[in-house]
Structures are given as C-alpha cells and as structure tokens.
Amino acid sequence: MNTRKLSSFDLKSRDFIYTSLSNTLSSATNPRDLHKIHSLIITLGLYKYVLFSGKLISKYSQFKNPLASLSIFGQSSHKNNVYMWNTIIRAMTHNGLFSKALDIYTQMRGLKIKPDNYTFPAVINSCANLLDFETAKLVQEHVLDVGFGSDLYVCNALIDMYSRLNDFGRARNVFDKMPKRDLVTWNSLISGYSSNGYWEEALEIFFKLRMAGLIPDCFTVSGVLCACSGLMEVDEGRVVHGLVEKIGVKKDVTVSNGLLSMYFKFDRLMDSRNFFDNMDVRDAVTWNTMICGYFQFGLYEESIKLFLQMVQYFKPDSLTVASVLQACGHVRDLKSGRSIHEYLVKNGYKDDITANNVIINMYVKCGELLAARKVFDSMKSRDLVSWNSIISGYVENKFYEEGINLFKLMKIELEPDSITYLILLSLCIHCVDTYYAMQLHCNIIKSFGSTITLGNALVDVYAKIGKMEDSKKQFENMETRDIVTWNTIIAACNHCEDCSFGLRIISRMRNEGITFEVATLLSTLPLCSFLGAKRQAKELHGCIFRLGFESNVSIGNAVIEMYSKSGMLGYSIRVFKLMKTKDVISWTALISAYGMYGEGKKALRAFEGMRKVGVVPDHIFFVAILFACSHSGLVREGRACFDQMKKDYSIEPRKEHYACMVDLLSRSGMLAEAEEFILSMPLKPDASIWGALLSACRAGGDIKIAERVSEHLLELNSDDPGYHILASNAFAALGKWDQVKMIRKSLRTRGLKKQPGFSWLEIQNRVYIFGTGERFFEQHQEVSDLLDILSDLMAKEGYVADLRYVLHDVEEDEKFDLLCGHSERLAIAFGLLNTEPGSPLQIMKNLRVCGDCHTATKYISKIVQREILVRDANRFHLFKDGTCSCGDKW
C-alpha cells in the first residue's frame, strides 16, 4: 500500500490502519521503503506497540542493519516482554553478531526475564558459532532449570550445537533422552557425525531412523552419503542410491551431487558417468565434481572436453579452472589451453593471481615459454607462486641463465621461499655448477637457517655434482633428520658408488631405531648389488620379510636384481617364482639376470612364459632380451626378437636396441655385417653403437674395421671419456702410438678422466679392494710371489700373454709386468691365499675384463682346481677347469 494514501486515513480507522501498516511493514523489500514506514509508525504513535517494535527490529536485521535494530530495542518501553528479547537476540544472530547475542541473553537473565522456548534456539546457535563450550553448558543448564529439557525445537538446537562443538557424548545424551523426535532431530545427529568423520555412528543412526519408520529427506541422504564415501561402503552407498530413487529426492541437485561424488570416491568411474548422464538437474557443482573427478583419475582429455561443455551453461569455480589447465599441461594440449585462457580473460579472471599462475604453469608444461612469460609480465601483481612457476619453467626447459636472472629480479620484489631455492638447486644438478650450489647454500643458511627439506635437497645436489664429501658433511651437520634425509644420503651413495659408506648408514639407521620404508630399501638394495656383498644381501632380504614388504612388487624386482648382481642367480630365480604378482619389470629383471650369466636360451623360454600369461613387453624389456641373446651368441633368435618389437608390439626401435643388435652381430664375429647394419640404420649412430663394434674388433683382431670405427667414434666428440679410451686402446693395439698420444692429450685438455679399473672380493664379511698396478695393500709381496708362480705354471700349460692389452708404449718385459698388475689378477691371487683350497672365489670388477686376463683366469681355474666367478661391467664369467661360461663371447 502507498504510504501517502495511508497517512490520509481518518484516525477512526485505526484498526484498519494497524492491519494495513503491519502488512506493509512485512512486505517491505528495500531499506528506503522501510525508513518511510518506520517514520509513519512514529508519526502515528504506533511505535509504542510491541508488535511494531518487534517487526521493525526483525526487518532492519533482514536488511543487515543491526545498529538500527539495537536502537529500536533500546528505545522500547517493553523491556519486560520476552518477545522483544527473543527478537533482538535473533536479529544479532542473523547478522553474525553472536557475542552480542549472548551479551543480550546475559542481560535478559540479569533482569529475571523468564525465557521461553523461542529464546533458546538463537542463543544455542550463537554458542555453536562461537565454539563457546563453557557458555554452551551454562545455557543447557538454564534450559533444564526453566523446564524446556523436553522441548523438541530446543533439543534439536542442542544436538546441532554439541555436534558443531564435536562433543558427541552430550549430543547423543540429549538425543537419547528426548521423548519425541522429528526428522530434524535425526538429521542433526547424522549430519554432525558424518561431517566430523564419525561415519560408522552416522550409519548406525540412519539405520535406526529407518527402523523407526521415518522417511528420509534430502538432508538425511546428504549426511549418510558422506558417511558411505568415508567408509568406502560401496554396498551401503548403492542401498542409499536405491532409497533416493524410491522416495523421489533424486531431483534435488544437492542429493544428486552427493551421489556423484560418492561414486568417484568409490573409484567407480563408469557409475559416475552413467549417473551424470541421467541427472535430471545439474548445477555448477555437478560439472565441477565431474571435471575434478576425471582430472584426479588422470583422465585429462575427458576433463578438458567436459570443461568446454560446462562453460556454455555455468561459470566454473577456481578449483575446476586450476584442474583443467593442469590437465592441458599434462597432455600438452596447447590448443585447448589457449582456448581456456581466452575464456578466463573474457570472464573477468584477467587480474586473478591464482588463475594466472595456473596459466603460466600450463604454458610451461606445453613448452610455450614465450606465452608463459607474456602472462607473467602482464600481471599487475605477482606472488611467490608466480615467480616460482616462471623460474621453474625456464629451468625445466634448460634456459638456466634466464632462470638465474629472473631469480635476481625476484629478490627485488619478493623474498624467495624454500620452493625457489629447491628449483635453483635442481638447476645446479643440470649444470653441474659447484660454485652456484655453494652460493645458494650460503643464502639458504642466511634466510632459513636449518630446514629439513632444503637440507635434504643439498645432500642430494652435492652428491649429483660430484661433491660426495660435501654431501656427507651436509648430512652430518643437519640438526634434525627425517626418513627422506636417510633415503637421500643412501641414494647419494648409490650415485657416487660409495657403497661402503652407504652400508654404514644402513647400520646407523638400525642402531637409531629408524624404521625402513620401501624407498629406503629400494635405495639400499643396489648397494649390495654393486659390492656383491652376499651377507648383507641376505640380511636385507630378511629385513624385508620382517617389515612385511615381501609382497611389494617393486621390492621383489629389486631383490631379483640384487641377487643376480651378487652372483646368486639361483636366489634370483627363487624370488621370482615366489612373487604372487609380477609386472613387466619383474620379467625384465629375470631375463636380464639370465643374460648376465650367459643363459640366453633360458631367457628366451622366460620370454615365452611371459607372453603366455599376457604380460606385454616394453622397450626396456627388449633391451634385456637382446642383451641375453648377444651374450649367448644367439644371432637368429636375437634378430627374431628385434623384428617382433615393431611387428607384434608396435615398439619403434631406439638407439639402445640398435646398439644391442650391433653388439649381437659383433660378438658373434660378424663384424662386416655389423658395420653394414650401422650404416643402414634410420637413426644416426651414436658413440654407444660404434663403441659396441669397436670392442668386438679389438677382440677379433680386425684391424681395418677397427681403424674406421675409431675414426667415426672420435668424430662424434662424445663427453664420455670411456669411448675416447676405447678408441685409444684400439689404436694402441694397432701400434699407432701417435694417435694414442693425441687422444690422451685431448682428454686432458677437456678435463675428461679415464675411470680407474679396480676389483674387489668379500672374505669373511670384509670387502677387499684392489686397483690396477696397486702395490700398497695387505700381503702385497705374497700376492706378487703367487702370481709369479702361477705365471710359470700357466706357461707350461701353453699360456702366452696377449700384449695387445697393454696400452702403453713400453718394452715387452714391462708389458708382461703390467698385465700381471691388472686388478682382477691381484684380487684372484689374494683370494687364493686367504680362502680354503677348493672353495669357489667371487671377484667383482668395475670395468670389462680384458682379453688377456680372461685367458689367464681360465688357466688359473684349471691349475688351482677352483671355480672362479668374475663379474665385470657387462656380465658374469664362471671359470672352471680351464673354460668360461661365456664361451669367449663377452
């Protein structure tokens, strides 16, 4: 009704005016109209009426003007009326002024105003929102004192309050004592239990609700769906779904979204999609749930398609935008990424820091650094994530200098955080930049002091840039260590082949009571593999059983490799057979083990077994099977495996597969065919491929091919000194000492060093290491004397030293002495002196055994009547009665 017309009414029509004004006040839709009505009420003198004062308080509260509500209440002459107190308390609660509401309630009690059942719900709600447990207990005591302990609405409010205060003992006590309950009662307790993770209790109350004959509503279903998801109770979830269909609440979008979310949590993607497709009503939450669900399961392309559909109807939330942009980055879908970027710009996200950060990350993942930098430069404000994302992008794409320059600019605008330093430390690994690593280390100490995460990163970085002593020092200086610290130093020992220190670290872990994780064991097992330490290998295997990791597939695979490299092929096979679950890596480990022992035919039988059980080989598997064929002289079978890669499994051969084929042909004496194979390759041959042929040329004595291959190898100018040494050795065997000198000079100029040869063996739980030409070790004289005796005995058996394997231009007598000083001969002689006659010997060597030592070891095994197992860089050689298991194809 128009207020001007209302003011012209005669005073005799007061009753009509009273009713009309009350209705007009109730229907006011904006503060302006409310002010006019309020003025009219004052003019007409109706402000003294309790009803109008109460309605004005409520209406001002509705329009978010609690000060006006308080003013009206303060001017009211009806302070003894409980309705007025109830109204102002509700007004404060409605506006989030919970403390004020409780203050008014306290004043009310002080004035001895007796509350009614409408007073307490708002007061109780204020206690819940303030998480004020002490006041909550006082309010409940007051409820009981004034006789409302059985009131349905008051009790429902108490249950809700205690649920929000996470005191389910009191909530349940109120519930159990209620003489009468409605659906709100049950829903309050179910929702409270479910939202606080008491899922079993929520389901228990739900079942009791059903037994009581009540029909659930949307709120009931929402609470119980959350409980089913939390407990992963698939069957119960399906029962609830059936109930939703039966009682007809499926059209409630909140319920449908709950069902959709539940199926995603059950990992039932097909059910999720089917339910989504059949939903009667969808909202933004529905689409967000589907897109984020698909993203979390790695279905990136599907999540992108859904997003592009969604934006035609709804605006996505920030989590969805972040998820779909990350999805574009994962699958490198630059086209969709650009499209989504354009959508965000058009829809008001241009200045959103979070959105821009995700866009930068997406462009970086797609390899579009210029686009990422353009977004970064256009940002009005940037946070740490912005800087870290762009710096990480440059580092990941190997623009290291630009990454460092950005870091310098960042320090002008913001203080770098630990993530920034982790990114830059990874840069040091790629650049092998010791100076910059140390500089960063100093900055870290100044800015952060000692943090575990950065400390762990420094341990890793120093090891990977060849500063193992600094890595150890960093480890020892750390005030606190976590399991990652220990795992990192063990992995560092693996990287630097400092196995003895690594095993000492394992002992320290045991002594300090630190529980091994899977990552710890996966880093430790290779230490035993490298050393060939049988006792430690068996101890670790026992530890795996004690910790209950024997069924872990990754651990099983590593154990197979450990035993095979430690000279215990039988144990490897046994572990493989006992594994309940085997993946392609398990089969690859077994076949690789067979290959190392020259058991090519067994490797091929294993391949056949693998195909029968349906395990599909990958490119690494084919490297292993080709290696096995190569070391057993199985040329026809190796060619068949190479052809199968592309024909049967659509695997395009890589350089490593071509290298294996060259190795296979070369070891079998087919040198010309191997050279022809290289020249016909669709890929440009690298040093590993020419090196495989050159190694065979030296052994086979083909001078012409060796010379051609050496030239090819040197032209590649590889940074791996091993290939330069290989070419140098070939020229040395040909007597071309000038070229040998030239290569060695080139190595010195470029700072490349030849890896020194050394051998080791384990005797009574102690590892003894011998370097080539070493003279200062325990029992040196006895070893030298024994080698002289063995040389005489070998000569009587027909041994003639192959002086081609002496790589120095010296006299023949000196060449013979140099051959006798090779590390494997020193280790064998030491082992013969310090072990029981007739017992087997196991020698480990870091480089490939030379041809003369291979021949000499065959003679020694026959003379001393011992089995001598030698592991070199390629494989195992079992010498027995003057023969070798490799059939001279090593």
ABEGO torsion letter per residue (X at the ends): XBAAAAAABBAAAAAAAAAAAAAAAAABABAAAAAAAAAAAAAAGAAABAAAAAAAAAAAAAAGBAAAAAAAAAABAAAABAAAAAAAAAAAAAAGBAAAAAAAAAAAAAAGBBBBAAAAAAAAAAAAAAGBAAAAAAAAAAAAAAGAAABAAAAAAAAAAAAAAGBAAAAAAAAAABABBBAAAAAAAAAAAAAAGBAAAAAAAAAAAAAAGBBBBAAAAAAAAAAAAAAGBAAAAAAAAAAAAAAGAAABAAAAAAAAAAAAAAGBAAAAAAAAAABABBBAAAAAAAAAAAAAAGBAAAAAAAAAAAAAABBBBAAAAAAAAAAAAAAGBAAAAAAAAAAAAAAGAAABAAAAAAAAAAAAAAGBAAAAAAAAAABABBBAAAAAAAAAAAAAAGBAAAAAAAAAAAAAABBBBAAAAAAAAAAAAAAGBAAAAAAAAAAAAAAAEBBAAAAAAAAAAAAAAGBAAAAAAAAAABABBBAAAAAAAAAAAAAAGBAAAAAAAAAAAAAAGBBBBAAAAAAAAAAAAAAGBAAAAAAAAAAAAAAGAAABAAAAAAAAAAAAAAGBAAAAAAAAAABABBBAAAAAAAAAAAAAAGBAAAAAAAAAAAAAAGBBBBAAAAAAAAAAAAAAGBAAAAAAAAAAAAAAAGBBBBAAAAAAAAAAAAAAGBAAAAAAAAAABABBBBAAAAAAAAAAAAAAGBAAAAAAAAAAAAAAGBABAAAAAAAAAAAAAAGBAAAAAAAAAAAAAAGBBBBBBBBBBBBGGBBBBBBBGBABBBGAAAAAAAAAAAAAAAAAAGBBBBAAABABBBBAAAAAAAAAABAAAAAAAAAAAABBBGBBBBBBBABBBBAAAAAAAAAAAAAAGBBBBBBBAABBBBBBGGBBAAGGBX
